[in-house]
Structures are given as structure tokens and as C-alpha cells.
Amino acid sequence: MKMDKSNNVFIFSDFISLPESLKLKDSIVVLQENNYYTEFEAICKITKNLHGFWGIFRAINWLPPFLGNRFYRLFAKNRYLFNKPKSNCKIN
């Protein structure tokens, strides 16, 4: 696991430690107060903890969930257009 060094809000982990039902191919998962959130709902939980310049992304919380999930799935499906794929993921 890798911890966010700025204010210890985020802890990063691989999918191995997740329940089998949450191991979605193209989804981010957020665990908060013993509740799991996926897709757009997870992104909304993350943006609520962003500060400074990055706080501007909190504006996406105004999107209705059905529309936010549609955008999330489109981005997740095409994520390699924005970022070169890596052969492995380095989480320390």
C-alpha cells in the first residue's frame, strides 16, 4: 500500500485486497467508513477531499449520477488514449 503524503487522506492499494464483487475491470474503488464506492461515485468522494487548484474538480459533483457514470465509463474505456499503458503498476 502507498499512502498519500500530503495529508494522509488517500491510501492506494491493488485490487487483490478487494472483495471479488468489486474487482471490476475498468473501475476505481474508494473505501470510506466501511462503504465501497465505484465509478463516478468514487470520483465524487475523491474530489471532495481535493484542495487548492485541484479543488476545481469538485464541480463534477453537480452532475447527475447516470450522466457521470456514462462519462466515467467512456473515459475508462478509452483511458489509453490519454495515458500510455504501463507493463506493470508500481505501488509501494
C-alpha positions as YAML, in Angstrom:
chain: A
units: angstrom
residues:
- id: 1
  name: MET
  ca: [0.00, 0.00, 0.00]
- id: 2
  name: LYS
  ca: [1.08, 3.54, -0.66]
- id: 3
  name: MET
  ca: [-0.19, 6.47, 1.39]
- id: 4
  name: ASP
  ca: [-0.85, 9.97, 0.11]
- id: 5
  name: LYS
  ca: [1.99, 12.07, 1.56]
- id: 6
  name: SER
  ca: [0.18, 15.41, 1.57]
- id: 7
  name: ASN
  ca: [-2.46, 14.90, 4.25]
- id: 8
  name: ASN
  ca: [-2.94, 11.13, 4.57]
- id: 9
  name: VAL
  ca: [-6.44, 11.19, 3.10]
- id: 10
  name: PHE
  ca: [-5.82, 8.57, 0.42]
- id: 11
  name: ILE
  ca: [-4.29, 5.13, 0.64]
- id: 12
  name: PHE
  ca: [-3.51, 3.37, -2.62]
- id: 13
  name: SER
  ca: [-3.73, -0.38, -3.00]
- id: 14
  name: ASP
  ca: [-4.11, -3.00, -5.68]
- id: 15
  name: PHE
  ca: [-7.32, -4.93, -6.35]
- id: 16
  name: ILE
  ca: [-6.06, -8.08, -4.64]
- id: 17
  name: SER
  ca: [-7.32, -6.90, -1.24]
- id: 18
  name: LEU
  ca: [-10.85, -6.16, -2.52]
- id: 19
  name: PRO
  ca: [-13.90, -8.42, -2.28]
- id: 20
  name: GLU
  ca: [-14.39, -10.38, -5.51]
- id: 21
  name: SER
  ca: [-17.60, -8.48, -6.36]
- id: 22
  name: LEU
  ca: [-15.65, -5.19, -6.55]
- id: 23
  name: LYS
  ca: [-12.88, -6.35, -8.87]
- id: 24
  name: LEU
  ca: [-14.25, -4.51, -11.89]
- id: 25
  name: LYS
  ca: [-12.03, -4.27, -14.93]
- id: 26
  name: ASP
  ca: [-12.41, -0.55, -15.61]
- id: 27
  name: SER
  ca: [-13.31, 0.95, -12.23]
- id: 28
  name: ILE
  ca: [-11.71, 2.81, -9.40]
- id: 29
  name: VAL
  ca: [-12.83, 1.78, -5.91]
- id: 30
  name: VAL
  ca: [-12.97, 4.03, -2.85]
- id: 31
  name: LEU
  ca: [-13.43, 2.66, 0.67]
- id: 32
  name: GLN
  ca: [-14.80, 5.22, 3.09]
- id: 33
  name: GLU
  ca: [-16.21, 4.41, 6.52]
- id: 34
  name: ASN
  ca: [-16.61, 0.70, 5.62]
- id: 35
  name: ASN
  ca: [-18.55, 1.53, 2.43]
- id: 36
  name: TYR
  ca: [-17.24, 0.82, -1.07]
- id: 37
  name: TYR
  ca: [-17.87, 3.28, -3.91]
- id: 38
  name: THR
  ca: [-17.13, 2.63, -7.58]
- id: 39
  name: GLU
  ca: [-17.08, 4.53, -10.86]
- id: 40
  name: PHE
  ca: [-18.42, 8.09, -10.77]
- id: 41
  name: GLU
  ca: [-19.49, 7.88, -7.13]
- id: 42
  name: ALA
  ca: [-15.87, 7.04, -6.20]
- id: 43
  name: ILE
  ca: [-14.61, 10.04, -8.19]
- id: 44
  name: CYS
  ca: [-17.06, 12.30, -6.34]
- id: 45
  name: LYS
  ca: [-15.77, 11.01, -2.99]
- id: 46
  name: ILE
  ca: [-12.18, 11.74, -4.08]
- id: 47
  name: THR
  ca: [-12.91, 15.25, -5.35]
- id: 48
  name: LYS
  ca: [-14.48, 16.22, -2.03]
- id: 49
  name: ASN
  ca: [-11.00, 15.81, -0.49]
- id: 50
  name: LEU
  ca: [-9.10, 17.83, -3.08]
- id: 51
  name: HIS
  ca: [-7.80, 21.26, -2.10]
- id: 52
  name: GLY
  ca: [-6.06, 24.19, -3.74]
- id: 53
  name: PHE
  ca: [-6.04, 24.24, -7.52]
- id: 54
  name: TRP
  ca: [-7.33, 20.65, -7.70]
- id: 55
  name: GLY
  ca: [-10.47, 21.65, -5.76]
- id: 56
  name: ILE
  ca: [-11.92, 22.92, -9.03]
- id: 57
  name: PHE
  ca: [-12.74, 19.30, -9.87]
- id: 58
  name: ARG
  ca: [-15.39, 19.30, -7.12]
- id: 59
  name: ALA
  ca: [-17.68, 20.86, -9.73]
- id: 60
  name: ILE
  ca: [-18.33, 17.39, -11.17]
- id: 61
  name: ASN
  ca: [-20.38, 16.60, -8.06]
- id: 62
  name: TRP
  ca: [-23.19, 18.57, -9.68]
- id: 63
  name: LEU
  ca: [-23.56, 16.01, -12.47]
- id: 64
  name: PRO
  ca: [-26.43, 13.55, -12.04]
- id: 65
  name: PRO
  ca: [-25.08, 10.02, -11.36]
- id: 66
  name: PHE
  ca: [-26.46, 8.48, -14.58]
- id: 67
  name: LEU
  ca: [-24.62, 11.09, -16.64]
- id: 68
  name: GLY
  ca: [-21.47, 10.94, -14.50]
- id: 69
  name: ASN
  ca: [-21.28, 7.15, -14.83]
- id: 70
  name: ARG
  ca: [-21.70, 7.43, -18.59]
- id: 71
  name: PHE
  ca: [-18.73, 9.85, -18.79]
- id: 72
  name: TYR
  ca: [-16.72, 7.72, -16.37]
- id: 73
  name: ARG
  ca: [-17.23, 4.54, -18.42]
- id: 74
  name: LEU
  ca: [-16.36, 6.37, -21.64]
- id: 75
  name: PHE
  ca: [-13.13, 7.70, -20.10]
- id: 76
  name: ALA
  ca: [-12.23, 4.33, -18.51]
- id: 77
  name: LYS
  ca: [-12.79, 2.52, -21.80]
- id: 78
  name: ASN
  ca: [-10.53, 4.98, -23.67]
- id: 79
  name: ARG
  ca: [-8.01, 5.78, -20.92]
- id: 80
  name: TYR
  ca: [-5.05, 4.63, -23.00]
- id: 81
  name: LEU
  ca: [-5.69, 7.44, -25.45]
- id: 82
  name: PHE
  ca: [-4.78, 9.85, -22.62]
- id: 83
  name: ASN
  ca: [-2.02, 7.89, -20.92]
- id: 84
  name: LYS
  ca: [0.47, 5.39, -22.32]
- id: 85
  name: PRO
  ca: [-0.17, 1.88, -20.89]
- id: 86
  name: LYS
  ca: [2.43, 0.51, -18.49]
- id: 87
  name: SER
  ca: [3.54, -3.11, -18.35]
- id: 88
  name: ASN
  ca: [3.22, -3.05, -14.55]
- id: 89
  name: CYS
  ca: [1.84, -0.88, -11.77]
- id: 90
  name: LYS
  ca: [4.27, 0.31, -9.12]
- id: 91
  name: ILE
  ca: [2.58, 0.62, -5.73]
- id: 92
  name: ASN
  ca: [4.95, 0.57, -2.77]
...
